[in-house]
Amino acid sequence: MAERRPRRHLTRIILAAAVGLLVPFTPLAVGQAGAASTVCLSGTLAYDHQDAESGPAKPVLTQVARNANWELWGRTSTTGTVRRLAFGITDSGSGRFNACYTASAPLPEAFVRFNSASTSMWRVIKSPGNQAQYTFDSAHRSNVSTGQDLGTVKVPTTMQRAWHIVDTLNLLYWKRGNPTSSCWTSHQADGGCDTLTFVWDPKRTNAGYWDYQGTNFVILGTDMPDSEHLILHEAGHWFQWQLYSHDFPTVTGCNPHYIERSSSTTCAWTEGFADAVAAYTLGDYRYVFEDGSSYSFANDPTTAGWDRGDTVQGRVGSSLLDLWSAAGPDGGDWNRTITLMAENPSEDFREYFTEDRPTATPPLPTTGAAADILHRHTIDY
């Protein structure tokens, strides 16, 4: 049987102050003076996920939603209106929430509302127009005077892909390589971070791209969020734009583009970087499509069906992954490249490797093992 040719979502040739590090907030207590007791609704936020990374069968996994926004809502008197009483994020490991309010009397009504965002660092909205987030409420409890455990609160089936996006973006944030602030890159300081926005519309078929010439939002549709590689690939484009201080390379010859085929040096650089972002973040060496099929980045001069050189995104992406690997010449991770990219934008891979790597402090290697890696992937400078 002929090998399936990889299908790539077209990237169109081709944001909100953030607060604090992504660690659980201490719930905001806004009770009355002389409060008698603290009432809490606690539990674990979880969602079901059709796991494309496990193959075409896409088994359903139940995962906790980490660093996801919650709000405690309720009434403080029988005649009062429902209002927000506290807010925070779920635990970064367990997905637990503990939504508390200091009250002088039992709350006649209380519930937890969940929103498809993580602080204001990233969010998932329904459309670019109204920018409404996905939201749902837990069970409503009455006459709440002490702590109540809601157990596991599941995201509704129709919304679960929004929370999978929210949860997956933690992985890139944790590896972002910015030691100077809690923002995505060193270009912003705490309190002034840009927000990464995903639009997910389950009915949308014209999707699978980062809209850098318009909203700067990532646009996904249908079952695309089933693939963490797809989520992180498109986030990788936005991340490169952030590293370059909103000055993305001028990309040509990128419609269409394929992992193993020649496009242009600028397309191969930006798409290869996004491929490498996803694979590096997830710790593997492939791209996974939303249907569960995958394509390996393994290649050398004899790999059948692959074009050669730095106009091939798979050659560029695999070179980056090998440079950043645990045994690679860059020190075992991508941190020095991230620092370099934030200081010295590159228009293509040749500029990154031959001109910009020597300017890093200390210089990133361009000879020896580094040059051998590129040669194995048919790139020679």
VEXTOR-711534 format. One record per atom (N, C-alpha, C): x, y, z. Coordinates in steps of 0.1 Angstrom, whole numbers, plus 2048, in hexadecimal, padded with zeros to 3 digits. Atoms other than C-alpha are relative to their C-alpha. Layout:
// VEXTOR-711534
XYZ
...
// end
This chain:
// VEXTOR-711534
8087F4800
800800800
80980C800
7F87F4801
80D8227F7
80080880D
7FF7F97F4
819837814
7F780C7FF
8097F5800
7FF85181E
80880D801
7F97F3800
80B874816
7FB80880B
8057F87F5
80A88A834
7F980C7FC
8087F4803
7F08A5833
80280A80B
7FD7F57F7
7F98C6844
7F580A800
8097F5800
7E18E184F
80880C7FB
7F97F5806
7EA90083C
80280B80B
7FE7F57F7
7FA91B851
7FF80D7F7
8017F5809
7EF93C842
80B809802
7F47F87FF
80D95083A
7FB80D805
8047F87F8
80595884B
80C8077FB
7FB80B7FF
7D99918F0
80180280F
8038057F3
7D299F916
80C7FE809
7F58017F6
7E99A3934
7FF7F3807
80080D7F9
7F3983945
80580280E
7FD7FE7F2
7F897E96A
8077F4806
7FA80A7F7
81196997E
8047F37F9
7FC80D804
82094797A
7F47F7800
80B80A800
80A929972
8017F680B
8018087F5
80791C994
7F3803807
80E7FD7FB
7E69189A7
7FF80C808
8037F47F8
7D89389B4
7FB7FD80E
8078007F4
7CF93D9D8
7F28067FE
80D7FA804
7A99419D5
7FE80E807
8027F27FC
79E9659D8
7F480080B
80A7FF7F6
78B96A9F9
7FB80E800
8067F3800
7739879F7
7F4801809
80B8007F6
75D981A15
7FF80C808
8037F47F8
74F999A2E
80980080C
7F87FF7F4
7629A5A4C
7FA7F880B
8058087F5
75F98FA6A
7F97F37FB
80680C806
757971A54
8017F480A
80080B7F7
74D952A67
8077F37FB
7FB80D805
758936A50
8048027F1
7FC80080F
76892EA2E
7F87F47FA
80780B808
75291AA16
8087FD7F3
7F880480C
7639079FA
7F87F57F8
80380A809
7598F39DC
80D7FB7F9
7F4805805
7758DC9D2
7FD7F47F7
80280B808
77B8C09B9
80C7FF7F6
7F680180A
78F8B699A
7F98027F2
8057FE80D
7898C3977
8067F77F6
7FB80B80A
78C8A895C
7F98017F3
80680080D
7848A3938
8037F37F9
7FD80C809
78288691F
8068057F3
7F87FB80B
799888902
8027F47F6
7FD80A80A
79B8748E1
80E8027FC
7F27FE801
7C086E8E0
8067FC7F3
7FA80380D
7CE8718BD
80E7FB801
7F28047FF
7F286C8CA
8017F1802
80080E7FE
7E88488D2
7FD7F87F3
80280780D
7E08408AD
7F28027FB
80D7FE806
7C283F896
7F47FC808
80C8047F8
7AB82E8AF
7FC80B809
8027F57F7
7AE84D8C4
7F87FC80D
8078047F3
7A583D8E6
7FC80C808
8047F57F7
7928538FE
8077FF80D
7F98007F3
7A785D91C
7F980B808
8047F67F6
79C87093B
80C807806
7F47F97FB
7B588B944
7FB80C809
8047F57F7
7B58A695F
80480D7F8
7FE7F3806
7B48CA954
808809809
7F67F97F7
7D38DC962
80080F7FD
7FF7F2802
7D6901967
7F48067F9
80C7FB807
7B290795B
7F9809809
8077F67F8
79E925967
7F37FB806
80D8027F9
782921980
7FC80D807
8057F57F8
76B93A991
7F57FA809
80B8047F6
7559359B0
7F580B7FF
80B7F7801
7339449AB
7F57FC80A
80A8037F7
7169479C3
7F980C805
8077F57F9
6FE95B9D8
80380080F
7FC7FF7F2
7079689FB
7F4802808
80D7FF7F8
6E296DA05
7F57FB7F7
80B806808
6C195F9FB
7FA80A7F6
8067F6809
6B79809EA
80B8067F7
7F57FA808
6DA9879DB
8007FA7F2
7FE80580D
6E49829B7
80C7F77FF
7F4809802
6FC9689AA
80C8097FB
7F47F8804
71F9779A8
80D7F8802
7F38077FF
74396C9A5
80680380E
7FB7FF7F3
7529669C7
80F7FE801
7F28037FF
7759599C0
8047FA7F2
7FB80580D
78B94D9A3
80E7FA802
7F38067FF
7AA93899D
8037F77F4
7FE80A80A
7B991C988
8027F3807
7FE80D7FB
7BA8F798C
80F7FD803
7F28047FD
7D98E699A
8077FC7F4
7F880380B
7F58E3982
8047F27FE
7FD80E801
7F98BE988
7F47F7800
80B8097FD
7D98AF995
7F38057FA
80D7FB804
7BE8C6986
7F680380B
8097FD7F4
7B08CC9A9
7FD80F800
8047F27FD
79D8EC9B1
7FA80080E
8057FE7F3
7948FA9D3
7FA80E801
8067F3802
77C9179CE
7F980480D
8057FC7F2
7769299F0
7FC80E801
8057F37FD
7649479FD
7FE80180F
8027FE7F2
764955A20
7F2807802
80D7FB7FE
74095AA2B
7FB80180E
8057FF7F2
72D965A4A
7F47F7802
80C8097FF
71094DA42
8017F67F5
80080980B
70992FA2C
7FC8077F3
8047FB80D
708936A07
7F47F97FB
80C806805
6E59319FA
8027F87F3
7FD80780D
6F49269D8
80F8027FD
7F27FF804
71791F9CC
8037F67F5
7FC80980B
72790F9AD
80D8057FA
7F37FC806
74890F99A
7FE8017F1
8017FE80E
74A91D977
80E7FE7FA
7F3802806
766911960
8018067F2
7FE7F880D
774925942
80C7FA7F9
7F5806809
78A919925
80C8097FF
7F47F7800
7A992D92F
8097FC80B
7F78027F5
7C792C945
80680E804
7FE7F27FD
7CB94D958
7FD8087F4
8027F980C
7CE96693C
80C7FD7F6
7F5804809
7EC95492C
7FC7F97F3
80680580C
7D7940914
7F27FD802
80E802800
7B393A90B
7FB7F97F4
80780580C
79B9288F4
7F38067FF
80C7F9802
77F93B8E5
7F87F97F5
80980680A
7619328CF
8018067F2
7FF7FA80D
76694B8B3
80980D802
7F87F3800
77D9698AA
7F780C803
8097F57FF
75E97F8AB
7FD80480E
8047FC7F2
74F97E8CE
80A7FC80A
7F58047F8
76D96D8DD
7FC7FA80E
8058067F4
75895B8F7
8077F3802
7FA80D7FD
76993F909
7F67F5802
80980B7FC
75A91D90F
7FF80080F
8028007F2
74B91B931
7F57F7805
80B8087FA
736904947
80180180F
8018007F2
72B90196B
7FF7F2806
80280C7F8
72E8E6985
7F27FF805
80D8017F9
7108DA998
7FF80B80A
8037F57F6
6FF8F59AD
7FD7FA80D
8038047F2
7008F09D2
7F980B808
8077F77F8
6E99009EB
8047FF80F
7FE7FF7F2
6ED90BA0F
80E7FA804
7F28047FE
713907A0E
80680780C
7FA7F97F4
72390DA30
80E7FB803
7F38067FE
7428F7A2F
8067FC7F3
7FA80580D
7588E6A15
7F87F57FA
80680B807
7488D09FB
8087FB7F5
7F880580B
75A8B99E4
7F77FB7F4
80880380C
74B8B79C1
8057F47F9
7FA80B806
76189A9B8
8068047F2
7FB7FD80E
76B898993
7F58077F8
8097F8809
75B8B397E
8047FE7F2
7FC80380E
75B8A9959
7FB80B7F7
8037F780A
75C8C193D
7F57FA7F7
80A805809
73C8BD927
8077FB7F3
7FB80680D
7428A7908
80280A7F5
8007F780B
73B8C38F0
80B80B802
7F57F67FD
7578D9900
80D7FA803
7F38067FA
7728C0909
80C8037F8
7F57FD808
7888C88EC
80680E803
7FB7F37FC
78A8EC8F8
80A7FF80C
7F88017F4
7988E1919
80D7F77FD
7F4807804
7B08C9908
80A80A7FA
7F77F6805
7BF8E78F6
80680880C
7FC7F97F4
7C18FA918
80B7F7807
7F78097F9
7D28DC928
80D7FE7F9
7F4803808
7EA8D590C
80A80C7FF
7F87F4800
7F78F990B
80980180C
7F78017F5
8058F392D
80E7FB7FC
7F3807803
8208DD91E
80A8097F9
7F87F7807
82D8F8907
80480B80A
7FD7F57F6
82B913923
80B7FB809
7F58057F6
8408FD93B
80D7FF7F9
7F3802807
85B8F9920
80480D7F9
7FE7F4808
85A91D913
80E806800
7F27FC800
87E92491E
80180F803
7FF7F27FC
87794792C
80380280F
7FD7FF7F2
88994C94D
7FE80E806
8017F27FC
88297294F
7F3804805
80D7FC7FB
85D973955
7F77F47FE
80A80B802
83D95E956
7FA8017F2
8067FF80D
835969933
8057F67F6
7FC80A809
839954914
80F8027FB
7F27FE804
85A96590A
80580C808
7FA7F67F9
87297E917
7FC80E7FC
8047F3805
86299A903
7F6807808
80A7F97F7
8479A091D
8047FD80F
7FE8017F1
8499A5943
7F37FC807
80B8047F9
83299895D
7F680B801
80A7F6800
8119AA95B
7FD8057F2
8027FB80E
8149B1936
8027F57F5
7FF80B809
81498E926
7F68007F5
80A80280B
804987904
7F97F3803
80880C7FF
7E896D904
7FF7F87F4
80180A80C
7E994F8ED
7F17FC7FF
80E802802
7C694C8DF
7FE7F57F5
80580A80A
7B792D8CE
7F18027FE
80E801803
79692D8BC
7FD7F17FC
80480D804
78690B8BB
7F18007FE
80E801804
7659078A8
7FE7F27FB
80280F804
7598E28A6
7FA7FF7F2
80780180D
7468EA886
8098067F5
7F87F980A
7638FC874
8097F67F9
7F7809808
7758EA858
80B8087FA
7F57F8805
78A90784B
80880480C
7F97FE7F3
7A2904868
80D7F97FF
7F38077FF
7C48F8873
80B80A7FC
7F67F6804
7D9918871
80180B80B
7FE7F47F8
7E7936884
7FE80C7F7
8057F4808
7D7956877
80980C803
7F77F67FD
7F596C878
7FE80D7F9
8037F4808
7E998585E
7F3806805
80D7FA7FB
7C998B871
7FF80180F
8037FF7F1
7C0983895
80C7FC808
7F58067F8
7E197189F
7FA7F4809
80680C7F9
7C99558AC
8047F47F8
7FF80E806
7CE9308A6
7F27FC7FD
80E804804
7AF923893
8007F17FE
80280F801
7A58FF898
7F17FD7FF
80E805802
7858EC88F
7FF7F1802
80480E7FF
7748CB891
8087F880B
7F98087F6
78A8B08A2
80F803801
7F27FC800
7AB8C289D
80780080E
7FA8007F3
7B18C68C3
8037F2805
7FD80D7FB
7B38A08C6
80F7FD7FF
7F1802802
7D88A38BA
80780B808
7F87F77F9
7EF8B38D3
80B8067F8
7F67FB809
8098B68B8
7FA80C7F8
8067F5808
7F18CB8A3
7FE80C809
8017F57F7
7E98E18C1
80D808802
7F37FA7FD
80D8E78C9
8078057F3
7FA7FB80D
8188EB8A4
7FB80E7FE
8057F3802
8009088A0
80480A80B
7FB7F87F5
8099168C2
80F8047FD
7F27FE803
82D9138B6
80280C7F6
7FF7F5809
82792C89A
7FE80D808
8027F57F7
8199458B4
80C803809
7F57FF7F7
83693E8CB
80C8067F8
7F57FA808
8509468AF
7FD80F7FE
8047F2802
83D9668A8
80380880D
7FD7FA7F3
84096E8CE
80F802802
7F27FF7FF
8659668CE
80680B7F7
7FB7F6809
86A97D8B1
7F980E802
8067F37FC
8579998C3
7F78057F5
80B7FD809
83A9988AB
8058037F2
7FA7FE80D
85099888C
8037F37F9
7FF80E806
84A97787A
8078017F2
7FA7FF80E
85F96F85B
7F68017F5
8087FF80C
851977839
8007F27F9
80080E805
84695482E
7FB7FF7F2
80480280E
84394A809
7FF7F17FD
80080E805
83B92A7F6
7FC7F680A
8038097F5
829919813
7F27FB7FE
80E805802
807910804
7FF7F87F3
7FF8087F4
8078F3805
80E7FD804
7F38057FB
8238E581A
7FF7F2806
80080E7FB
82C8C2824
80D7FD807
7F58037F8
8448B383D
80D7FC7F8
7F5806808
85A8A1823
8038077F3
7FE7FA80D
8578B8805
80680E801
7FA7F2800
8698D87FB
7F580A7FE
8097F4801
8578F97FF
80980C7FD
7F77F4801
86D918806
80880080D
7F88007F4
88892081F
7F880680C
8087F97F5
870937833
7F57F7805
80A80A7FB
85491D833
8067F5808
7FA80B7F9
86B90183D
80480480E
7FB7FB7F3
879916859
7F480280A
80C7FE7F7
857921868
7F87F3803
80880C7FD
845900863
8097F5807
7F78097F9
8648EC86D
80180380F
7FF7FC7F2
86790088D
7F37FC807
80C8037F9
8428FB895
7FF7F1802
7FF80F7FF
8468D588E
8087FC80C
7F68037F5
8648D58A6
7FB80480D
8067FC7F3
8518E88C1
7F77F6805
80980A7FB
8368CE8C2
8077F3804
7F980C7FD
84D8B08C1
80980280D
7F77FE7F5
8668BF8DA
7F880180D
8087FE7F4
84A8C98F2
7FB7F2805
80680D7FC
83B8A68F1
80B7F5801
7F580A7FE
85D8948F1
8007F57F6
80080A80A
8598818D0
8068057F3
7F97FD80C
8648828AC
7F77FE7F4
80A80280A
845884897
7F680B800
80C7F8800
82689788D
7F47F7800
80C8087FF
804889896
7F48097FB
80B7F9805
7E5893882
7F47FD809
80C8027F7
7C2896892
7F97F37FE
80780D802
7B7875883
8087F5807
7F880A7F9
7D3863897
80B7FB7F7
7F4804809
7EA85D879
80C809804
7F57F87FD
80D86987D
80B7FE7F6
7F5800809
82D87086A
80D803807
7F47FF7F9
85086B876
80980A7FA
7F67F6805
86B886873
80D7F97FD
7F4806802
88686C871
8048007F1
7FC7FF80E
89A872851
80F8017FF
7F27FE804
8BC870841
8018017F1
7FF7FE80E
8CA87381E
7FA7F57F8
80580C808
8BC851814
7F17FF802
80E8027FD
898856821
7F88027F3
8077FF80C
88184F804
7F480A801
80B7F7801
8688697F9
80280E806
7FD7F37FA
87988680A
8088097F7
7F77F6807
8868A57F8
80C80380A
7F37FD7F8
8A88B2804
80180F803
7FC7F27FD
8B48D2814
7F7808809
8077F77F6
8A88EF829
7F38067FB
80D7FC804
8898F5815
7F57F5803
80980B7FC
87A8D5824
7FE80180F
8027FD7F2
8698DB845
8047F4809
7FC80B7F8
86F8B8851
80F7FF803
7F28007FE
8948BB84C
80480B80A
7FE7F67F6
8948DC85F
7FC7FC80E
8068037F3
87E8D087B
8087F5807
7F880A7FA
8928B0880
80E804804
7F37FB7FD
8B38C3880
7FF80880E
8027F97F3
8A58D989C
7FF7F780C
8038097F6
8998BC8B0
80D7F9804
7F38077FD
8BC8AB8AE
80980A806
7F77F67FA
8CE8CB8B7
7FC80280F
8057FE7F3
8B78CE8D6
8007F3809
80280D7F9
8B88A98E0
8097FF80C
7F88027F4
8C689C900
80F7FE7FD
7F2802803
8E68918EF
8058097F5
7FC7F780A
8E78AE8D7
80A80B804
7F67F67FD
9008CA8D5
7FC80D807
8057F47FA
8E98E58E3
7FE80080F
8018007F1
8EB8DA907
7F47F8805
80A8097FB
8CE8C1908
7F2806800
80D7FB801
8B18D9903
80080C7F6
8017F5809
8A48F68EE
80280E806
8007F37F9
8A9912907
80980A7FA
7F77F6805
8C79228F7
7FB8057F2
8067FB80D
8B59238D5
7F5809803
80B7F77FC
8979338E6
80580D803
7FA7F37FD
8AD94E8F5
8058077F4
7FB7FA80C
8BE9538D4
7F58067F7
80B7FB809
89D9568C0
7FA80C806
8067F47FA
8909708D9
80980C7FE
7F77F5802
8AF9858D3
8048027F2
7FA7FF80E
8B797E8AE
7F77F97F7
809807809
89A976896
8077FB7F4
7FA80680C
8A3960878
7F57FF7F6
80980180B
892961856
7FE7F27FB
80180E804
89A93D84F
80A7F8807
7F88097F9
8AD91F85B
80F8037FE
7F27FC803
8CD929849
80580B809
7FC7F57F8
8CE94A85B
8017FC80F
7FF8047F2
8C693A87C
80D7F8803
7F58097FD
8E2920879
80D8077FD
7F37FB804
8FE933867
80380E806
7FE7F27FB
8F9957873
7FD80280E
8057FC7F3
8E6957893
8057F780B
7FB8087F6
8F29398A6
80D804806
7F47FB7FB
9159478A8
7FF80C809
8027F47F8
9079668B9
7FB7FD80E
8058047F3
8F99538D7
80B80180A
7F77FF7F5
90A9568F9
7FF7F5809
7F5802809
91D93F8F9
7FB7FC7F2
80580480E
91B9388D3
7FB7F2800
80580D803
90691B8C8
8087FA7F5
7F780680A
91B9028B3
7FA8007F3
80480180E
91A90288E
8097F67F8
7F7809806
9358E9887
8007F3808
80080C7F9
93D8C6893
7F37F8801
80C8087FF
91F8B38A1
7F48087FA
80B7F8805
9078D0898
8007FF7F0
80080180F
9128D0873
7FD7F27FC
80380E803
9108AA873
7F17FD800
80E8027FF
8EC8AB87E
7F98057F3
8067FA80C
8E38C2861
8037F77F4
7FC80880B
8F68AD849
7F87F37FF
80880D800
8E388D853
7F28037FB
80E7FC805
8C38A184A
8018077F3
7FD7FB80E
8D28AB828
80180F800
7FE7F2801
8D98CF832
80F803803
7F27FD7FF
8FC8DC82C
80380E7FE
7FD7F2802
9088FF831
810802800
// end
